[in-house]
Amino acid sequence: MADPHLDGLGERARRGDPDALDELIELAAERGDTAELRRFADEGSATARDCLAELAVERGDLAELRRMADEGDSTARDCLAELTGG
């Protein structure tokens, strides 16, 4: 079943509303929706990248942090170094 609120947020975000995008990112982070966060990050959202790194840390997902660090994400690189002692 579609969620009219999410649909409305998505439409607003596509039109360039940064508040709607931030809310979508926050909701994705709360759900632990890494695919959605990756999509936003791939579209250039630094907020989504930070949320994705934070979620990876919470889950102990070193592979995700490595993937992000390999793509040049300094936050992921710092988190990975902290978790691995390197």
MIZA-513368 format. One record per residue: residue in three letters; x, y, z of N, C-alpha, C in turn. Coordinates in Angstrom, 2 decimals, always signed. Layout:
N
(dovo 'ALA' (X Y Z) (X Y Z) (X Y Z))
...
This chain:
86
(dovo 'MET' (+0.84 -1.17 +0.00) (+0.00 +0.00 +0.00) (+0.89 +1.24 +0.00))
(dovo 'ALA' (+0.62 +2.17 -0.86) (+1.40 +3.40 -0.97) (+1.11 +4.32 +0.21))
(dovo 'ASP' (+2.13 +5.07 +0.60) (+1.99 +6.03 +1.68) (+1.93 +7.42 +1.05))
(dovo 'PRO' (+0.76 +8.09 +1.14) (+0.61 +9.41 +0.52) (+1.63 +10.44 +1.04))
(dovo 'HIS' (+1.97 +10.33 +2.32) (+2.94 +11.26 +2.90) (+4.30 +11.09 +2.22))
(dovo 'LEU' (+4.75 +9.83 +2.10) (+6.03 +9.55 +1.45) (+6.00 +9.95 -0.02))
(dovo 'ASP' (+4.89 +9.67 -0.67) (+4.75 +10.06 -2.08) (+4.89 +11.56 -2.23))
(dovo 'GLY' (+4.24 +12.30 -1.34) (+4.32 +13.76 -1.37) (+5.72 +14.27 -1.10))
(dovo 'LEU' (+6.39 +13.64 -0.13) (+7.78 +14.02 +0.16) (+8.67 +13.75 -1.05))
(dovo 'GLY' (+8.47 +12.59 -1.66) (+9.27 +12.23 -2.84) (+9.09 +13.24 -3.96))
(dovo 'GLU' (+7.86 +13.64 -4.18) (+7.57 +14.62 -5.24) (+8.24 +15.96 -4.91))
(dovo 'ARG' (+8.12 +16.38 -3.66) (+8.75 +17.65 -3.26) (+10.27 +17.58 -3.40))
(dovo 'ALA' (+10.84 +16.43 -3.01) (+12.30 +16.27 -3.13) (+12.74 +16.32 -4.59))
(dovo 'ARG' (+11.98 +15.67 -5.47) (+12.31 +15.70 -6.90) (+12.25 +17.11 -7.47))
(dovo 'ARG' (+11.43 +17.95 -6.87) (+11.32 +19.35 -7.31) (+12.40 +20.23 -6.70))
(dovo 'GLY' (+13.25 +19.62 -5.85) (+14.37 +20.36 -5.28) (+14.16 +20.90 -3.88))
(dovo 'ASP' (+13.14 +20.41 -3.17) (+12.89 +20.87 -1.81) (+13.86 +20.16 -0.85))
(dovo 'PRO' (+14.85 +20.90 -0.32) (+15.84 +20.26 +0.54) (+15.26 +19.73 +1.85))
(dovo 'ASP' (+14.22 +20.37 +2.37) (+13.59 +19.88 +3.60) (+12.93 +18.53 +3.38))
(dovo 'ALA' (+12.30 +18.36 +2.24) (+11.67 +17.07 +1.92) (+12.73 +15.98 +1.77))
(dovo 'LEU' (+13.82 +16.32 +1.10) (+14.91 +15.35 +0.94) (+15.47 +14.96 +2.29))
(dovo 'ASP' (+15.70 +15.95 +3.16) (+16.23 +15.65 +4.49) (+15.28 +14.74 +5.27))
(dovo 'GLU' (+13.99 +14.96 +5.13) (+13.02 +14.13 +5.85) (+13.03 +12.70 +5.29))
(dovo 'LEU' (+13.12 +12.57 +3.98) (+13.21 +11.23 +3.38) (+14.46 +10.50 +3.85))
(dovo 'ILE' (+15.56 +11.21 +3.92) (+16.81 +10.61 +4.39) (+16.67 +10.18 +5.84))
(dovo 'GLU' (+16.10 +11.04 +6.67) (+15.90 +10.71 +8.08) (+15.02 +9.47 +8.24))
(dovo 'LEU' (+13.95 +9.40 +7.47) (+13.06 +8.24 +7.54) (+13.77 +6.97 +7.08))
(dovo 'ALA' (+14.56 +7.08 +6.03) (+15.31 +5.91 +5.54) (+16.31 +5.44 +6.60))
(dovo 'ALA' (+16.96 +6.39 +7.26) (+17.91 +6.04 +8.31) (+17.21 +5.35 +9.48))
(dovo 'GLU' (+16.05 +5.88 +9.86) (+15.29 +5.27 +10.96) (+14.87 +3.84 +10.63))
(dovo 'ARG' (+14.56 +3.59 +9.36) (+14.15 +2.25 +8.93) (+15.35 +1.34 +8.70))
(dovo 'GLY' (+16.55 +1.92 +8.66) (+17.74 +1.13 +8.36) (+17.79 +0.74 +6.89))
(dovo 'ASP' (+17.22 +1.57 +6.04) (+17.09 +1.29 +4.61) (+18.37 +1.72 +3.88))
(dovo 'THR' (+19.36 +0.82 +3.88) (+20.64 +1.16 +3.27) (+20.52 +1.39 +1.76))
(dovo 'ALA' (+19.65 +0.67 +1.10) (+19.49 +0.85 -0.35) (+19.01 +2.27 -0.66))
(dovo 'GLU' (+18.05 +2.74 +0.11) (+17.53 +4.09 -0.11) (+18.59 +5.14 +0.23))
(dovo 'LEU' (+19.31 +4.92 +1.32) (+20.36 +5.86 +1.68) (+21.45 +5.89 +0.61))
(dovo 'ARG' (+21.81 +4.71 +0.07) (+22.80 +4.66 -1.01) (+22.33 +5.44 -2.23))
(dovo 'ARG' (+21.05 +5.29 -2.55) (+20.50 +6.00 -3.70) (+20.64 +7.51 -3.51))
(dovo 'PHE' (+20.26 +8.00 -2.34) (+20.39 +9.44 -2.07) (+21.87 +9.86 -2.08))
(dovo 'ALA' (+22.72 +9.03 -1.50) (+24.15 +9.35 -1.47) (+24.71 +9.39 -2.89))
(dovo 'ASP' (+24.32 +8.42 -3.71) (+24.78 +8.39 -5.10) (+24.30 +9.60 -5.89))
(dovo 'GLU' (+23.20 +10.19 -5.46) (+22.67 +11.39 -6.10) (+23.33 +12.65 -5.56))
(dovo 'GLY' (+24.28 +12.48 -4.62) (+25.07 +13.61 -4.15) (+24.76 +14.12 -2.77))
(dovo 'SER' (+23.93 +13.43 -2.01) (+23.58 +13.91 -0.68) (+24.65 +13.53 +0.35))
(dovo 'ALA' (+25.33 +14.55 +0.88) (+26.31 +14.32 +1.94) (+25.63 +13.83 +3.22))
(dovo 'THR' (+24.42 +14.32 +3.47) (+23.67 +13.88 +4.65) (+23.38 +12.39 +4.58))
(dovo 'ALA' (+22.98 +11.92 +3.41) (+22.71 +10.49 +3.24) (+23.99 +9.67 +3.42))
(dovo 'ARG' (+25.11 +10.18 +2.90) (+26.38 +9.46 +3.07) (+26.73 +9.35 +4.55))
(dovo 'ASP' (+26.54 +10.44 +5.29) (+26.84 +10.41 +6.73) (+25.93 +9.43 +7.46))
(dovo 'CYS' (+24.65 +9.43 +7.11) (+23.70 +8.49 +7.73) (+24.07 +7.05 +7.38))
(dovo 'LEU' (+24.49 +6.82 +6.16) (+24.87 +5.48 +5.73) (+26.10 +5.01 +6.50))
(dovo 'ALA' (+27.07 +5.90 +6.68) (+28.26 +5.55 +7.46) (+27.88 +5.27 +8.91))
(dovo 'GLU' (+27.02 +6.10 +9.48) (+26.59 +5.90 +10.86) (+25.86 +4.57 +11.03))
(dovo 'LEU' (+25.01 +4.25 +10.09) (+24.29 +2.98 +10.13) (+25.26 +1.80 +10.01))
(dovo 'ALA' (+26.24 +1.94 +9.14) (+27.25 +0.88 +8.98) (+28.03 +0.68 +10.28))
(dovo 'VAL' (+28.36 +1.75 +10.96) (+29.07 +1.65 +12.24) (+28.18 +0.93 +13.26))
(dovo 'GLU' (+26.92 +1.34 +13.34) (+26.00 +0.72 +14.29) (+25.87 -0.78 +14.05))
(dovo 'ARG' (+25.91 -1.17 +12.79) (+25.76 -2.58 +12.43) (+27.08 -3.33 +12.39))
(dovo 'GLY' (+28.17 -2.62 +12.54) (+29.49 -3.25 +12.42) (+29.76 -3.72 +11.00))
(dovo 'ASP' (+29.20 -3.01 +10.03) (+29.30 -3.39 +8.62) (+30.58 -2.82 +8.00))
(dovo 'LEU' (+31.68 -3.53 +8.24) (+32.97 -3.08 +7.74) (+33.02 -3.07 +6.22))
(dovo 'ALA' (+32.33 -4.00 +5.58) (+32.32 -4.05 +4.11) (+31.72 -2.76 +3.54))
(dovo 'GLU' (+30.63 -2.30 +4.12) (+30.01 -1.06 +3.64) (+30.93 +0.13 +3.87))
(dovo 'LEU' (+31.56 +0.17 +5.04) (+32.49 +1.27 +5.31) (+33.67 +1.23 +4.35))
(dovo 'ARG' (+34.18 +0.03 +4.04) (+35.28 -0.08 +3.08) (+34.85 +0.39 +1.70))
(dovo 'ARG' (+33.65 -0.02 +1.30) (+33.13 +0.39 -0.01) (+33.07 +1.90 -0.09))
(dovo 'MET' (+32.53 +2.51 +0.95) (+32.40 +3.96 +0.97) (+33.77 +4.64 +1.01))
(dovo 'ALA' (+34.67 +4.11 +1.83) (+36.02 +4.68 +1.93) (+36.74 +4.57 +0.59))
(dovo 'ASP' (+36.57 +3.44 -0.09) (+37.19 +3.26 -1.40) (+36.66 +4.26 -2.43))
(dovo 'GLU' (+35.43 +4.75 -2.20) (+34.84 +5.76 -3.09) (+35.27 +7.17 -2.68))
(dovo 'GLY' (+36.12 +7.27 -1.64) (+36.63 +8.57 -1.23) (+35.91 +9.23 -0.08))
(dovo 'ASP' (+35.02 +8.51 +0.59) (+34.27 +9.10 +1.70) (+35.15 +9.17 +2.94))
(dovo 'SER' (+35.51 +10.39 +3.35) (+36.42 +10.56 +4.48) (+35.79 +10.16 +5.81))
(dovo 'THR' (+34.48 +10.37 +5.96) (+33.80 +9.97 +7.19) (+33.86 +8.46 +7.35))
(dovo 'ALA' (+33.57 +7.73 +6.28) (+33.64 +6.27 +6.32) (+35.07 +5.80 +6.60))
(dovo 'ARG' (+36.04 +6.48 +5.98) (+37.44 +6.12 +6.20) (+37.81 +6.30 +7.67))
(dovo 'ASP' (+37.37 +7.41 +8.27) (+37.67 +7.67 +9.68) (+36.99 +6.65 +10.59))
(dovo 'CYS' (+35.73 +6.34 +10.28) (+35.00 +5.34 +11.08) (+35.66 +3.98 +10.97))
(dovo 'LEU' (+36.07 +3.62 +9.77) (+36.72 +2.33 +9.55) (+38.04 +2.25 +10.33))
(dovo 'ALA' (+38.80 +3.32 +10.29) (+40.06 +3.35 +11.03) (+39.82 +3.21 +12.52))
(dovo 'GLU' (+38.79 +3.88 +13.02) (+38.47 +3.80 +14.44) (+38.03 +2.40 +14.84))
(dovo 'LEU' (+37.23 +1.75 +13.99) (+36.73 +0.42 +14.31) (+37.81 -0.66 +14.21))
(dovo 'THR' (+38.74 -0.47 +13.30) (+39.76 -1.49 +13.07) (+41.09 -1.17 +13.75))
(dovo 'GLY' (+41.14 -0.01 +14.41) (+42.37 +0.37 +15.08) (+43.47 +0.78 +14.12))
(dovo 'GLY' (+43.06 +1.08 +12.86) (+44.07 +1.40 +11.86) (+43.94 +2.78 +11.45))
